[in-house]
Amino acid sequence: MQVYLDNSATTKLDKRVLKKMYPYFSENYGNASSIHFMGEDANKALDEAKKEIGKILNCGQKNIIFTSGASEANNLIIKGIARANKEKRNTILVSEIEHSSVLAPVEQLGKEGFKIKYIPVDENGQIKMSEFEKMLDEKVLLVSVMTVNNEIGTIQDIKTISKLTHKKGALFHTDAVQAVPYLKLDINNSEIDFLSLSAHKFYGPKGVGLAYVNRKYKIFPIIDGGEQEYGIRSGTHNIPGIVGMAEALKLAYKEKTTHLKELRDYMWDRMKAEIPNINLNGDSRSRIPNNLNVRFESIEGEAIVIELSTKGICVGTGSACSSKKLRASHVLKAIGLKDEHLNSNVRFTLGKFNTKKEIDHTVDSLKKVVKRLRSFTSIKK
Ligand SMILES: Cc1ncc(COP(=O)(O)O)c(C=O)c1O
């Protein structure tokens, strides 16, 4: 049996999404910038996708900028806003537990003369609000706090954070990649100025995403070239990808995900009862319903991932981007895990295609793997 429990890294493309995309690979392959009828067809598809996405996210469609994914969207928003407005203010606040595609551009801006400050989180991964408020002053240009953390699944109180940010006249960005399909995103009502998404995290295609950019604010592009996306993001539009992302987003909010929480809770109940010396990392309540990030006392998380993989089960040790690098998770460090516990963690992220049978198979296999690995260490239960 093959089991995929790494849905925060990427998801399986929904067949209905692929069906919508297919004609734009084959018959309707025009370039949306061409003025002939095939270009017009492509442009129409682009327009419809923007309209649909604008409706779902409750935002003006002219503020949606298509990108190659959330890494690009995060880079575009953070670098583009900072560089275009540096005469006004020069401090940027980001949470300690952001994805590397937020932390790296911010680090680069630090080298360019911006002052970067990191907002601390508590043991659940929640922003420490009182400290955040103290850090907010009239020098802050931009605040970036993710809606949901990709490693531990913690959900932030984005509405409060954006309100506090605006009170001090700063701008607010949220990386909402891991929020879909679990949380409704309402850009206008949540006072979000900038937001990033990646289609492959919600059963859409890889290599396409979006930056919501309130175009009331000046932004510099990071790619120079053509005039696509109002000159903010040059490059021929990925029409099959864009059509697929719109369809995936529509399906994401049409279909209920309640069974996922039941499956996840069932998995955790069985693990707690049947595997000794394990702990859940992160917030047990304010957490998306598909995430379990678990510490296995006295074993390397990576050893578990590799052993499960040989049994046909895919899980992760943390974020997809850092899991191939042998370095401890900055997220688990930030929530206070001790050094000796930093490499003992496994992330299980369920998806809409998982079944109870698959979960049972995973827990049964996990029990054997943990027992075997622990037989080499001091814990032998
Ligand atoms: C929270 C978060 N932000 C950004 C990204 C980057 O997305 P992509 O690799 O699709 O550009 C990821 C991917 O894992 C993520 O989890």
The ligand as an ORCA input file, in Angstrom:
! r2SCAN-3c Opt
* xyz 0 1
  C       4.469     28.686      4.071
  C       5.096     28.543      2.727
  N       5.428     29.634      2.047
  C       5.983     29.563      0.833
  C       6.242     28.349      0.236
  C       6.867     28.309     -1.125
  O       5.996     27.803     -2.086
  P       6.541     27.397     -3.521
  O       7.649     26.415     -3.274
  O       5.375     26.785     -4.200
  O       7.036     28.624     -4.175
  C       5.930     27.169      0.922
  C       6.265     25.840      0.353
  O       6.518     24.882      1.052
  C       5.325     27.266      2.198
  O       4.980     26.180      2.886
*
